[in-house]
Amino acid sequence: MISLNLDVRFSPVPSPFPMSSKVQFRLRVYNDSTIAIGPGKVQLLEAIAEAGSISAAARSLGMSYRRAWVLVDEMNRALQTPAVNTSAGGAHGGGASLTSTGEAIVRHYRSIETTARMAAAADIAALTRLLNPQGTSA
């Protein structure tokens, strides 16, 4: 079963309030109970595309190589075709790159975020105007 979960938290949205106030948008696509696509996995895909390896991507995100590998494997298993191609290390080193599926995931995910942010801008502004400018301590 494939399901979609929208955890509405837009980020970052300019606000007249202190930096502790923010609204974020987090989209997660589930395949059964597995998060097939989510904000962390999309961020990892972007880092892999930039770094050219899972280990370098993991370092840039402050996560362990093992955690990054588990996320990539989990994502690849949930998809019809893999999002990431890997090549084994060795004398010349290994590497990783996004497949056309991985590139499409990043493109569509970021497009959904932008569309949702624009569609909800007035409501987000109305909600943030209801916040206490002094934060929760007032």
C-alpha positions as CSV (number, residue, x, y, z in Angstrom):
1,M,0.0,0.0,0.0
2,I,1.3,3.4,-1.0
3,S,0.3,6.4,1.1
4,L,1.2,10.0,1.4
5,N,1.7,11.9,4.7
6,L,2.0,15.6,4.8
7,D,3.5,17.0,8.0
8,V,3.0,20.7,7.4
9,R,6.0,22.6,8.6
10,F,7.3,25.1,6.0
11,S,10.9,26.2,6.3
12,P,12.2,28.8,6.1
13,V,9.5,31.4,5.8
14,P,10.5,35.0,6.6
15,S,8.8,36.1,9.8
16,P,8.9,39.3,12.0
17,F,9.4,37.0,15.0
18,P,12.6,35.7,16.5
19,M,14.5,32.9,14.8
20,S,12.8,30.4,17.1
21,S,9.6,30.8,15.1
22,K,9.5,29.0,11.8
23,V,7.1,27.0,9.7
24,Q,8.3,23.8,7.9
25,F,6.8,21.5,5.3
26,R,7.7,17.8,5.4
27,L,6.4,15.5,2.8
28,R,6.7,11.7,3.3
29,V,5.7,9.1,0.8
30,Y,5.2,5.7,2.4
31,N,5.3,2.3,0.7
32,D,3.6,0.1,3.3
33,S,5.3,1.2,6.6
34,T,8.5,2.3,4.9
35,I,9.2,5.9,4.2
36,A,10.2,5.5,0.6
37,I,10.7,9.3,0.0
38,G,11.1,11.9,2.6
39,P,13.0,15.1,3.4
40,G,16.1,13.3,4.8
41,K,16.3,10.9,1.8
42,V,15.9,13.8,-0.7
43,Q,18.6,15.7,1.1
44,L,20.8,12.6,0.9
45,L,20.1,12.3,-2.8
46,E,21.1,15.9,-3.3
47,A,24.3,15.4,-1.4
48,I,25.2,12.2,-3.3
49,A,24.7,14.1,-6.6
50,E,27.0,16.8,-5.4
51,A,29.7,14.7,-3.7
52,G,29.7,11.7,-6.1
53,S,29.8,9.1,-3.3
54,I,27.7,7.9,-0.4
55,S,30.5,8.3,2.2
56,A,31.2,11.9,1.2
57,A,27.5,12.7,1.1
58,A,27.1,11.2,4.6
59,R,30.0,13.3,5.9
60,S,28.6,16.5,4.5
61,L,25.3,15.8,6.3
62,G,26.9,14.7,9.5
63,M,25.7,11.2,9.4
64,S,27.5,7.9,9.5
65,Y,28.3,6.0,6.2
66,R,26.2,3.1,7.6
67,R,23.2,5.3,8.1
68,A,23.4,6.8,4.6
69,W,23.8,3.3,3.1
70,V,20.8,2.0,5.0
71,L,18.7,5.0,3.7
72,V,19.8,4.5,0.1
73,D,19.1,0.7,0.3
74,E,15.7,1.3,1.9
75,M,14.8,3.8,-0.8
76,N,16.1,1.7,-3.7
77,R,14.1,-1.3,-2.4
78,A,10.9,0.7,-2.2
79,L,11.1,2.0,-5.7
80,Q,10.5,0.3,-9.1
81,T,14.0,1.3,-10.2
82,P,16.9,2.4,-8.0
83,A,17.4,6.1,-7.2
84,V,21.2,5.6,-6.7
85,N,23.8,3.7,-8.7
86,T,26.9,2.6,-6.9
87,S,30.3,1.3,-7.9
88,A,32.6,-0.6,-5.7
89,G,35.7,1.0,-4.2
90,G,39.2,-0.3,-4.8
91,A,42.4,1.1,-6.2
92,H,40.6,3.8,-8.1
93,G,37.9,4.3,-5.5
94,G,34.2,3.8,-5.8
95,G,31.4,6.2,-6.3
96,A,27.7,6.8,-6.5
97,S,25.4,8.8,-8.8
98,L,21.7,9.4,-9.1
99,T,19.8,7.5,-11.7
100,S,17.1,9.2,-13.7
101,T,14.7,8.0,-11.0
102,G,16.8,9.7,-8.3
103,E,16.9,12.9,-10.3
104,A,13.1,12.8,-10.8
105,I,12.5,12.3,-7.1
106,V,14.5,15.4,-6.2
107,R,12.9,17.5,-8.9
108,H,9.4,16.5,-8.0
109,Y,9.9,16.7,-4.3
110,R,11.3,20.2,-4.4
111,S,8.5,21.2,-6.9
112,I,5.8,19.9,-4.5
113,E,7.5,21.9,-1.6
114,T,7.5,25.1,-3.7
115,T,3.9,24.7,-4.9
116,A,2.6,23.9,-1.4
117,R,4.5,26.8,0.1
118,M,3.1,29.2,-2.5
119,A,-0.4,27.9,-2.1
120,A,-0.4,28.1,1.7
121,A,1.5,31.5,2.0
122,A,-1.6,33.5,3.1
123,D,-2.6,30.9,5.7
124,I,1.0,30.6,6.9
125,A,1.2,34.4,7.3
126,A,-2.1,34.4,9.2
127,L,-1.0,31.6,11.5
128,T,2.4,33.2,12.3
129,R,0.6,36.5,13.1
130,L,-1.1,34.6,15.9
131,L,2.2,33.7,17.6
132,N,3.5,35.5,20.6
133,P,6.5,37.6,19.4
134,Q,8.3,37.0,22.8
135,G,8.1,33.2,22.3
136,T,6.7,30.7,24.7
137,S,8.3,32.2,27.8
138,A,6.0,35.2,27.9
